């Protein structure tokens, strides 16, 4: 009966690892969504008590914009920082989700092989 308790704990650890991986992938996905929102939506900047409406960062109108106020509000290094920050979360999440899933599948496979061996005897 001790093997059943070990198997249950092993599967619980595998599911927990998979859950952590999915959580980290969710964080990476949220960073990607925030990057897309900042890149694709127009925005307003307050400067010297005036409100300036700026085009979306990706639009052709903003690429050669002479207004430094708009360019400084959403500069490219800050936007690309969100992508850089999402990379470790995506890598770690992918690894943990894959390890957790394959570990759980291996435990299911071993249990099924054991069940078939005992049924054939």
Backbone torsions as a table, in degrees:
resi	resn	phi	psi	omega
1	UNK	NA	-20.6	178.9
2	UNK	-65.7	-30.8	179.6
3	UNK	-67.0	-32.5	177.3
4	UNK	-65.8	-41.7	178.0
5	UNK	-65.2	-40.4	177.8
6	UNK	-64.5	-43.2	179.6
7	UNK	-62.7	-41.3	178.8
8	UNK	-64.5	-43.4	178.5
9	UNK	-66.3	-38.1	179.1
10	UNK	-62.4	-44.9	179.1
11	UNK	-67.9	-35.5	178.3
12	UNK	-65.0	-41.1	176.8
13	UNK	-64.6	-38.7	178.8
14	UNK	-64.2	-43.4	178.4
15	UNK	-66.6	-36.7	178.5
16	UNK	-66.2	-42.0	177.1
17	UNK	-62.5	-43.0	178.0
18	UNK	-63.7	-39.3	178.3
19	UNK	-63.6	-41.6	175.7
20	UNK	-61.5	-40.3	179.0
21	UNK	-63.5	-43.3	178.7
22	UNK	-65.8	-37.5	177.1
23	UNK	-63.2	-43.6	178.6
24	UNK	-67.0	-36.5	175.6
25	UNK	-65.8	-33.7	176.3
26	UNK	-65.3	-42.2	177.0
27	UNK	-61.5	-43.9	178.4
28	UNK	-62.7	-41.2	178.0
29	UNK	-63.8	-39.5	177.6
30	UNK	-64.9	-37.7	176.4
31	UNK	-65.4	-38.4	176.5
32	UNK	-64.7	-41.5	179.0
33	UNK	-64.5	-42.6	178.9
34	UNK	-64.1	-39.7	176.3
35	UNK	-60.3	-44.5	-179.9
36	UNK	-64.3	-39.8	178.9
37	UNK	-63.6	-45.5	179.8
38	UNK	-65.7	-31.2	-176.8
39	UNK	-81.6	-34.8	-169.4
40	UNK	-103.8	-8.4	-176.4
41	UNK	-106.9	143.2	173.0
42	UNK	-70.7	160.6	-175.4
43	UNK	-148.6	166.2	178.5
44	UNK	-117.9	144.1	179.7
45	UNK	-126.0	133.6	175.4
46	UNK	-96.3	125.3	-178.3
47	UNK	-145.1	123.5	-178.7
48	UNK	52.3	47.3	178.8
49	UNK	63.0	17.4	175.1
50	UNK	-117.4	145.7	176.7
51	UNK	-103.7	123.5	178.9
52	UNK	-109.5	129.2	176.3
53	UNK	-90.5	126.8	-176.9
54	UNK	-113.5	147.4	176.2
55	UNK	-71.8	166.0	175.4
56	UNK	-60.2	148.4	-175.6
57	UNK	-63.2	-29.8	-176.4
58	UNK	-84.4	-15.3	-174.8
59	UNK	-70.1	154.0	-178.9
60	UNK	-68.3	-25.4	179.4
61	UNK	-66.1	-30.6	-176.2
62	UNK	-89.1	-13.8	-177.7
63	UNK	-66.2	-35.4	-178.8
64	UNK	-116.6	31.4	-178.8
65	UNK	-69.4	132.7	178.8
66	UNK	-85.4	-11.2	179.8
67	UNK	-77.8	111.0	179.8
68	UNK	-73.3	-20.9	-179.6
69	UNK	-63.0	-45.2	179.2
70	UNK	-68.1	-41.8	-178.1
71	UNK	-66.1	-35.6	-178.7
72	UNK	-78.3	-25.0	-178.4
73	UNK	-68.0	-40.8	178.6
74	UNK	-130.7	78.1	-179.5
75	UNK	-81.1	155.0	-174.3
76	UNK	-62.3	-41.1	179.9
77	UNK	-59.7	-37.6	177.8
78	UNK	-65.9	-43.0	179.4
79	UNK	-64.3	-43.5	-179.9
80	UNK	-70.9	-20.4	174.6
81	UNK	-62.2	-34.5	176.9
82	UNK	-65.2	-38.2	177.0
83	UNK	-67.9	-41.5	178.1
84	UNK	-63.9	-36.7	179.1
85	UNK	-70.8	-26.8	-178.8
86	UNK	-79.2	-20.8	-176.1
87	UNK	-61.5	-48.4	179.0
88	UNK	-63.1	-36.9	178.1
89	UNK	-65.2	-41.0	-179.4
90	UNK	-67.1	-43.1	-179.3
91	UNK	-66.6	-50.1	-179.4
92	UNK	-64.1	-39.9	178.5
93	UNK	-64.0	-41.0	178.5
94	UNK	-64.2	-43.6	-179.7
95	UNK	-64.9	-47.7	-178.5
96	UNK	-65.1	-40.4	178.7
97	UNK	-65.0	-40.9	179.5
98	UNK	-67.9	-43.2	179.9
99	UNK	-65.0	-45.1	179.5
100	UNK	-62.9	-42.8	-179.9
101	UNK	-67.0	-44.8	-178.7
102	UNK	-69.8	-33.7	177.1
103	UNK	-65.4	-42.7	178.7
104	UNK	-65.9	-41.2	178.1
105	UNK	-64.3	-37.9	178.0
106	UNK	-65.2	-39.2	177.7
107	UNK	-65.4	-40.5	177.2
108	UNK	-64.5	-41.4	179.2
109	UNK	-62.3	-47.0	-179.2
110	UNK	-62.7	-39.9	178.3
111	UNK	-65.1	-39.0	179.6
112	UNK	-69.4	-40.1	177.4
113	UNK	-63.1	-43.1	178.1
114	UNK	-62.7	-41.6	179.2
115	UNK	-64.5	-42.0	179.5
116	UNK	-67.9	-36.4	177.8
117	UNK	-64.8	-42.1	179.9
118	UNK	-72.9	-27.8	179.6
119	UNK	-75.7	-30.4	-178.9
120	UNK	-77.7	-19.2	-179.0
121	UNK	-79.0	NA	NA
